[in-house]
Amino acid sequence: MSETADVAVLQQRVKALEEKVQALRGSRRVLMSLIAVQERAARVRITQLEQENKRLQQRNQRFAQAMLEKNARLLRLQEEHGQSWSETVPNLTAADARQLGPS
């Protein structure tokens, strides 16, 4: 092969490689854009989940406080009326009464 033919082949090869590089750059931009979109969506979802978690914790805390208050009221009423757990709850088993505490 002559030198000019070799140069022409190499120039074609260089041009093909440059086109591939350009295509890869375009693909990289698209992928980076998709990653950015996914990261934003993930941050939004995390924020939503954190807010829901906070709301549920507050709700759980209010519920637990209400249960403590109702339990304290029930104990006061039992003391006032001199009733035991088994008298207050008709179908209460001995095991259940022990779990609930002293009567």
C-alpha positions as CSV (number, residue, x, y, z in Angstrom):
1,M,0.0,0.0,0.0
2,S,1.2,3.5,-0.7
3,E,1.7,6.2,1.8
4,T,-1.2,8.2,0.6
5,A,-3.5,5.3,0.9
6,D,-2.3,4.7,4.4
7,V,-2.9,8.3,5.3
8,A,-6.4,8.2,3.8
9,V,-7.3,5.1,5.7
10,L,-6.0,6.6,9.0
11,Q,-7.8,9.8,8.3
12,Q,-11.1,7.9,7.8
13,R,-10.3,6.0,11.0
14,V,-9.7,9.3,12.9
15,K,-12.9,10.7,11.5
16,A,-14.9,7.7,12.6
17,L,-13.4,7.8,16.1
18,E,-14.2,11.5,16.4
19,E,-17.8,10.8,15.5
20,K,-18.0,8.1,18.1
21,V,-16.5,10.5,20.7
22,Q,-19.2,13.0,19.8
23,A,-21.9,10.4,20.1
24,L,-20.5,9.3,23.5
25,R,-20.5,12.9,24.7
26,G,-24.1,13.3,23.7
27,S,-25.0,10.0,25.5
28,R,-23.1,11.2,28.6
29,R,-25.1,14.4,28.7
30,V,-28.4,12.5,28.4
31,L,-27.3,10.1,31.2
32,M,-26.1,12.9,33.5
33,S,-29.5,14.7,32.9
34,L,-31.4,11.5,33.8
35,I,-29.3,11.0,36.9
36,A,-30.0,14.6,38.0
37,V,-33.7,14.0,37.5
38,Q,-33.6,10.8,39.5
39,E,-31.6,12.5,42.3
40,R,-34.2,15.3,42.5
41,A,-37.0,12.8,42.6
42,A,-35.3,10.9,45.4
43,R,-34.7,14.0,47.5
44,V,-38.4,14.9,47.1
45,R,-39.5,11.4,48.1
46,I,-37.1,11.5,51.1
47,T,-38.5,14.8,52.2
48,Q,-42.1,13.5,51.9
49,L,-41.2,10.3,53.9
50,E,-39.5,12.4,56.6
51,Q,-42.5,14.6,56.9
52,E,-44.8,11.6,57.1
53,N,-42.6,10.0,59.7
54,K,-42.7,13.1,61.8
55,R,-46.4,13.3,61.5
56,L,-46.8,9.7,62.5
57,Q,-44.5,10.1,65.5
58,Q,-46.5,13.1,66.7
59,R,-49.7,11.1,66.2
60,N,-48.3,8.1,68.0
61,Q,-47.1,10.4,70.9
62,R,-50.6,11.9,71.2
63,F,-52.2,8.5,71.2
64,A,-49.8,7.2,73.8
65,Q,-50.5,10.2,76.0
66,A,-54.2,9.7,75.6
67,M,-53.9,6.0,76.6
68,L,-51.8,7.0,79.7
69,E,-54.4,9.5,80.7
70,K,-57.3,7.0,80.2
71,N,-55.4,4.4,82.1
72,A,-54.8,6.8,85.0
73,R,-58.5,7.8,85.0
74,L,-59.5,4.1,85.0
75,L,-57.2,3.4,88.0
76,R,-58.6,6.4,89.9
77,L,-62.2,5.3,89.2
78,Q,-61.4,1.8,90.3
79,E,-59.8,3.1,93.5
80,E,-62.9,5.3,94.2
81,H,-65.2,2.3,93.7
82,G,-62.9,-0.3,95.2
83,Q,-63.1,-2.5,92.2
84,S,-60.4,-4.9,90.9
85,W,-59.5,-5.5,87.3
86,S,-61.4,-8.7,87.2
87,E,-64.5,-7.0,88.4
88,T,-64.1,-4.1,85.9
89,V,-63.6,-6.4,82.9
90,P,-65.9,-9.4,83.1
91,N,-64.1,-11.8,80.7
92,L,-60.7,-11.0,82.0
93,T,-58.5,-14.1,82.7
94,A,-56.1,-14.3,85.6
95,A,-53.2,-14.1,83.2
96,D,-54.6,-10.9,81.6
97,A,-55.2,-9.4,85.0
98,R,-51.5,-10.1,86.0
99,Q,-50.3,-8.4,82.8
100,L,-52.5,-5.3,83.5
101,G,-51.0,-4.9,86.9
102,P,-52.2,-5.0,90.5
103,S,-55.8,-4.5,91.1
